[in-house]
Amino acid sequence: MDTLHFLANGFLVALQPYNLAFAFIGVVIGTAVGILPGIGPSSGVALLIPITAVLTGGLDPEAAATSGIILLAGVFYGAMYGGSTTSILINTPGESSSVITALDGYQMAKQGRGGVALSIAAIGSFLAGIFALVMLLLLAQPLSELAIQFGPAEYFSLVVLGLAAVTGLAGKSMIKALIMMTAGLAASTIGVDALTGVGRFTFEIPSLYQGLEFITIAVGFFALGEVFRTILDNNGNETIAKIGRLLPTKKDFRDSVPAIARGSILGFFVGILPGAGPTLSSFMSYTLEKKSSKTPERFGKGAIEGVAGPESANNAASGGAMIPLLVLGIPSSATTAVLMGAFIMYNVQPGPLLFEKYPTVVWGVIASMFVGNLMLLILNMPLIKVFAKLVETPPQYLLPIILAICVFGVYAVQVNVFNLVLMLVCGILGYLLVQNDFPVAPLILGRVLGPMLENNLRRALTLSDGDYIIFLSHPISAFLLATALLWIVVPVLLKKRGRKVIVNEAE
Amino acid sequence: MGNKVFDRCAGGAFLVVGLLFARGSFKISESAYGSQVGPSTFPLGLGIILTFLSIGLLYQTFTYGAQAKAKQQKDYKKLSLILLALCLYIALFETLGYVISTFLFLLAAFQIMDRSKLLLSVVISAFFSAGVYYFYVVTLQGSLPAFPQW
């Protein structure tokens, strides 16, 4: 068993004391990010990239990449645990994938069963997280062996599919999402061209030679934009519901176990799909639970399945989302796009070659996710009351400090004021654009995938002597392009027919 | 439907960017390096696509219906002040050095958010700015602008 052998090595890496520490820091910050308003998983990860770069500065490149990504991945799935806390206790989701949890979770809290809801959310998240990881283990190797046979034409089309999927589901207006994606791709061409060394759109300004740095853009658009939004929508004080007893009863378990199982499976497969991700999966799981229940009228009045299902689903989806990221190098959501930016910053290119070239990094990270999920379960059960206190952090102090951390982080990595100005501009633009339904996720994705798209385009066209038919004459490539087209066209058609289309808003 | 005015401005802005991008990519020097697909192909294509998408968006804004104006009470004054503070912070970042500029920014921002608890604001600002500087520069040997040399 190759996989088991690799996994065992991964555990050796993940169980190194400093990697345990990194995983711990990651999940604790992730939980906090999930709880704190004004900062979601994508901005949390974006904000922490510079800081992890600083923390891992002294290690050798491969160890630095492993530890850094262990921490950042911890933030990503940790936020899925934390997000439920505020949904349940104050009816205010800390991030978008826990919106649906508030429906029944808050009702449970009002009935004095808040602690039970929190425990079930944590247990469900844990089981779903482990399930997603096991599936990741089973699927990663075979998928990467398949993907390794892809040539540049197939890869180009695959990237197009990834972009189309995220864009198709990204917001209310398809054309706005497409504009944002194209703008992101365009931004990625600025700087010195890697293949020829020619400067593009640099206008002889030295700061532009390196291009518009991904981290700067991500921190600006996600973190700053979100802080600006929170300052404007300053919504007074919330009262926290009583937590009460933590341990679920036998009946609670009986009710929620099937919901957790369904949520895990559904969430995992939705998570793999490009463009879908945790938010969508939690909505779908809630609908599924309500439809499959014998007593659907209990939903919205504190049904424990309404917490268990979606919370399992969003965590399974965040595990599932790691598959396209690690195996294909195509992030399927805003947060995984930011994670991919982190891989690239450490000079580790996600994709089929990842498992061959950087086994230590990838298996270390996978193993650490087992450890991290366990930490989260342990942290979340007894310490939930401590974490819940975070909700009371006064925004007066929290928001300015987040701004100061943005400035520190970007400056620490780039060491010039140009990037600070760029970050500020992105922050203001990000706020204005999101306010008017221009989704940010496609832009970030475009910036991350731009270089990959262009390189494969040029390589494919060099192979075919400039003939664009190569993308259609290769069957896999043609199939991927057709799927991409459907992903854009079908939602538009459905909307035209007056059907409601679920979209990933916020994030 | 979106905000008509903003969407028109944004559509116009993206249109200009698209056109400039397409025009700019003609200026990218072609390399002698073999293939027909040089460094300008991709940006040119993007510029053209962006141009067409923006025209599409502008066209769409004419189909927007009359807008129901649901003005929410939003704290624009607070945000503008915070933005001003942030601009000053970035402008003075390298001149004043990390500790002083961060301290001033945080103190100002705390007070803009809520004009109370001045002492606590001072303490937190001082603690954060000095703490980050100590941890990053002294412990991790990173580089941040130090104190100004007076």
Interface residues (C-beta under 8 A of the other chain):
Chain A: V54 L55 G57 G58 K172 S173 I175 K176 L178 I179 T182 A183 L185 A186 T189 D193 L195 T196 G197 V198 R200 F201 F228 I231 L232 D233 N234 P394 P395 Q396 Y397 L399 P400 I401 L403 A404 V407 F408 Y411 A412 V415 V417 L420 V421 L424 I428 L432 L433 Q435 N436 D437 F438 L453 E454 L457 R458 L461 T462 D465 G466
Chain B: G2 N3 F6 D7 A10 F14 V17 G18 F21 G24 S25 I28 S29 S31 Y33 G34 S35 Q36 V37 G38 P39 S40 T41 F42 P43 L46 G47 I49 L50 L53 S54 G56 L57 Q60 K74 D75 Y76 K78 L79 I82 L83 L86 C87 Y89 I90 F93 E94 Y98 T102 F105 L106 A109 F110 M113 D114 S121 I124 F128 S129 V132 Y136 L140 G142 S143 L144
